[in-house]
Amino acid sequence: MSQRGKASSGFTLVEVLLTIVLIGLVVRFGLPKLNWAGYRVNSAVRGVTALLARAERMAITNQSNVNVLFDVTNNALKIHEDLNNDNVQQPTERVRTYPLGEGIVFGLGSAPPRQYTAVPISFTHTQNGMLEIIFRRDGSASENGGFYITTANALTSSRPQDARSIELTQATGRASWYQYTGSQWVKKF
């Protein structure tokens, strides 16, 4: 039997090179259209709203205040389990820090304000020099208010679509969030 009659297995060099070129073209034209900043800020806002819901549940479960502090300098939230409701961090009370995420900051960027003023955080209560919202043991919040998060790049460039608004209702302690689309604010949750 001759060599020509055998079936060959595998790919030829031309087929492999053609496949690599096609993958390269898909990556070249497809990846730049993905909005990585949008995915990152959406992930952060979902994490923050889940953290706020957790703080509210913790206040109900422990039957004591849970304070959420806005650490703007470090782009993080701090959860203080205020067991004696005195708004002072005691050595026996747990305080945990949760960063917003890589490249995510408190701020509005170039987007117009939604409901509250254009300041990044509208709450008025403070603890240790940081603005805070307090969840009470009945699940309510200390006040109506909200805050903005966006990407660090949006603060220095014109990317208003990276802005997100998170708003709390005092009576229920419920957090809702909104996304700026470039022309209007749209409720997402």
ABEGO torsion letter per residue (X at the ends): XBAAABBBBEBBAAAAAAAAAAAAAAAAAAAAABBAAAAAAAAAAAAAAAAAAAAAAAAAAAGBBBBBBBBAAAGBBBBBBBAAGAGBBBAABBBBBBBAEBGBBBEAEABBBBABBABABABABBBGGBBBBBBBAAGBBABBEBBBBBBAAAAABBBAAABBBBBBBAAAGBBBBBBBAGABBBBAX
